[in-house]
Amino acid sequence: MARSARGASPKQRAHRGATTGRYMTAEQRGRYTRPVPKETRRSPRWFGVTVLLLLLAGVLLLVGDYLQFLPGATNSGYLIAGVLCMLAGFLMATRLH
């Protein structure tokens, strides 16, 4: 296969397309994703309040069960509910903007 005077094979030149010999930006090459505008990334107000309420409810369930403030004897249902509330709060907090 013969090489051209510039050193690029015809296959390489065809790969470059219409921008041969010019600098291609990352966006033209398809390797750039524009950042999402900040006004698009806003979470609703209720989202943050829900995160805090879930975390607080989980802690209160765990502490209430430990100190036996909740109705009934020490129950594993309260522990599971408390851990699930805290887990849901932490997972929602990762999505908060």
C-alpha positions as CSV (number, residue, x, y, z in Angstrom):
1,M,0.0,0.0,0.0
2,A,1.5,3.3,-1.0
3,R,1.7,6.2,1.4
4,S,1.0,9.7,0.5
5,A,3.5,12.5,0.8
6,R,2.0,13.6,4.2
7,G,2.5,10.1,5.7
8,A,-1.1,9.1,6.2
9,S,-2.6,6.2,4.3
10,P,-5.8,6.6,2.3
11,K,-7.6,4.7,4.9
12,Q,-6.5,7.0,7.7
13,R,-7.4,10.1,5.6
14,A,-10.9,8.6,4.9
15,H,-11.3,8.0,8.6
16,R,-10.7,11.7,9.4
17,G,-13.5,12.8,7.1
18,A,-14.0,16.4,6.1
19,T,-11.8,17.8,8.8
20,T,-8.6,16.3,7.4
21,G,-5.6,18.5,8.3
22,R,-7.6,20.6,10.9
23,Y,-7.9,20.3,14.6
24,M,-11.0,18.5,15.7
25,T,-12.6,19.5,19.0
26,A,-13.6,16.9,21.5
27,E,-17.3,17.6,20.7
28,Q,-16.7,17.0,16.9
29,R,-15.1,13.7,17.7
30,G,-18.0,12.7,19.9
31,R,-15.9,12.4,23.1
32,Y,-17.4,15.4,24.9
33,T,-20.7,15.6,26.7
34,R,-21.9,19.1,27.6
35,P,-22.5,19.7,31.3
36,V,-26.1,19.8,32.4
37,P,-27.2,23.4,33.1
38,K,-27.4,24.2,36.9
39,E,-31.0,25.2,36.7
40,T,-31.9,21.8,35.3
41,R,-30.1,20.0,38.2
42,R,-32.3,21.5,41.0
43,S,-34.1,19.1,43.2
44,P,-37.6,20.0,44.4
45,R,-37.9,21.3,48.0
46,W,-39.8,18.3,49.2
47,F,-36.9,16.1,48.2
48,G,-34.5,17.5,50.8
49,V,-37.1,17.5,53.5
50,T,-38.0,13.8,52.8
51,V,-34.3,12.9,53.0
52,L,-34.0,14.5,56.5
53,L,-37.3,13.0,57.7
54,L,-36.3,9.5,56.6
55,L,-32.9,9.7,58.3
56,L,-34.5,11.1,61.5
57,A,-37.3,8.5,61.5
58,G,-34.7,5.7,61.1
59,V,-32.6,7.0,64.0
60,L,-35.7,7.5,66.2
61,L,-36.9,3.9,65.4
62,L,-33.5,2.5,66.3
63,V,-33.1,4.5,69.5
64,G,-36.7,4.0,70.5
65,D,-36.4,0.3,70.1
66,Y,-33.1,0.2,72.0
67,L,-34.6,2.2,74.9
68,Q,-37.9,0.3,74.7
69,F,-40.0,3.5,74.2
70,L,-41.9,1.9,71.4
71,P,-45.1,-0.1,72.0
72,G,-44.5,-3.8,72.6
73,A,-41.3,-5.4,73.6
74,T,-38.0,-5.1,71.7
75,N,-39.0,-6.1,68.2
76,S,-36.9,-6.9,65.2
77,G,-39.5,-5.2,63.0
78,Y,-38.6,-1.8,64.5
79,L,-34.9,-2.5,63.8
80,I,-35.6,-3.5,60.2
81,A,-37.9,-0.5,59.6
82,G,-35.3,1.9,61.1
83,V,-32.4,0.5,59.0
84,L,-34.6,0.6,55.9
85,C,-35.6,4.2,56.6
86,M,-32.0,5.3,57.0
87,L,-31.0,3.4,53.9
88,A,-33.7,5.1,51.9
89,G,-32.6,8.4,53.2
90,F,-29.0,7.8,52.3
91,L,-29.9,6.6,48.8
92,M,-32.1,9.7,48.3
93,A,-29.3,11.9,49.6
94,T,-27.0,10.7,46.8
95,R,-29.5,12.0,44.2
96,L,-30.0,15.4,45.9
97,H,-28.8,18.5,43.9
